[in-house]
Amino acid sequence: MLDGFTYCPKGTSKKMEKLVGGWDIDGLAGYLALVLVFSLAIRAFLTMLRAIEQAHQADGGLAVFVAFWRTSFVGFHPDDPDNRHSDYWQPFIIGSLELSAYPVLMATGAWTAVGAWIGLKTISQWNVWSSHREAFNRFLIGNALNLLVAALLLTPFVTLK
């Protein structure tokens, strides 16, 4: 796929050479379709966890849970004046990009980049999570699911040259 993009400056490490031009994705269209399907499934699961939390706080039953899940999954809350509950699908976009990149990074041995990215995401929200433990737990679960899907289901699509 990326033939022709194999330039590596003199002195570049072997890991960097693999990362820059030493890989290919077999069946790119299928790979990207799976990325989108898994991203949607992860979003559905995480919004289910959020809806369980919200329904429990509201002392509601199944109907309240379904209403919370639907509004959380949609990502736009017109009745939310301070936009605290609207995410505008930004976590889905970030998660999809991660699911696209992680298998390549894993296959090429660039685990430092994966860890640095997760560390950066964690540090940026640390002060919020100290008072909202449930949101932090959902963050951890979402990252774990992304890593598992990338490692077990998507990395086999990546071939090293």
N, C-alpha and C positions, 0 to 999 in steps of 0.2 A: 504494500500500500504506500509506504513512504520511500520507495526506491528513489534514489537521487538526493535524498536528504540524509546523507551519511557523512557530511563534513564534520570532522572532529579536529580541533586545533592540536598541534604537536604538544605532547606532554599530557594529554587528557587521560584520565584514568580509564581502566577497562570497564568499570561500572558505568561511567559516563558514556563511553562508546556504545555499550549495550542499550542504554537508555535513549540516546539520541538517534541511532539508526540501526540498532540491532534487533528489531522486533517487527512483527506484523500481526494483524488480526485476521484470522480465518473467518470468513462470512461476516463482514462488517455490518451489513444490513440486519442480519439476525442478531448479532451482538448488541447493536443499538436498540433493537426492538425489545430484547430481554432486559436491557438497562431500564427502559421505560416501564416495562411490566413490573419488574422488581421494585422500582422506585415508587410506583403506585401502590403496590402491596405493602411496602414499608410505611408509606404515608397513611394508608387505611388502618394499619395496626397501631401506629403511634397516635392517630386521632381517636381510635377506640380507647386507648389508655387515658387520653385526656378527657374524653367524654365520660368514662367511668368515674374519674376524679370529680368532674363538674356535677354529674348526677348525684354522686354521694354527698357533695357539699350542699346541694339543693334539696336533699332528702327526697329525691324523686325515684320513680320506678322506671320500667322499661321504656315507656313513652318519652320520658324526660331524657333518658340516655340516648335514644334514637335521634331526638331533636338536637341534642348537643353534638352527637357524632356527625350528623348531617352538616350542621353549621361549621364545625371544626374542619371537616373534610373539604368543604367548599372554599374556605380560606378567606372569605369576605363577609364581614359582619356589619351590615348597614345600621343596625340598632346599637352599635357599640361606639359611643361618642368619642372616647379617647383612643380608639383603635388598639386596645390592649390584646384583643383576641384575633385580630386579622393578621394573617401572615402572607397573604397575596401569593401563595405558592412558592415563596422564596426558599424555604427549606427543601421543597421537592426539587427545585432547580439545582441547588447546591448538592443535594444527595445524588441526583442524576449525574452531575459532573464528577463527583467522587466515584460513583460506580463505573463511570467510563474510564477514569484514570487509574484507580487503585489496581486493577488487574495487571496493567502494563508496569506500574511501579513494583508490584509484587514479583512479577515474572522476571524483571530485570534486576532484582535485588536492591531496589532503591527504597528500603524500609525506612530510612531516615526521613525521607520526604513525607511519607505517610504519617509518621509519628510527629513530625514538626507541624504538619497541617492540623492534626487533631489537637496538639498542644496549643497552637494559636487560637483555635476555636474555643478551647476550654478556658484559656486565660482571659479572653475578651468578655466572657460572661460570668466570671467567677463571683463578682460582687452580687449579682442578681441571684445566683443559685444558692448563696448562703441563706437567703430567706425563703426561697422557693425550691425546696428539695425535690418535689415531684417533677418539676421541669428539668432539673439536673438528671434525675433518673431516666426520664424519657430521652434526654440527650445521649446518655450512656447507652441505652438500649438501641437507639437509632444508629449510633456509630458501630456498635457490636454487630447489628444486622447487616449494615453496609459492608463491614470487613468480612463477615462470614460469606455473604453472597458473592463478594468479589473473589475471595480466595477459593471457595468450593465450586462455584457455578460459572464464573466468568473468566477466571485465569486460564482454564483449558483452551479458550479461544485464542490466547496469545502464544505465538510461536517465536522463538528466538532464532535469529539468523546465524 
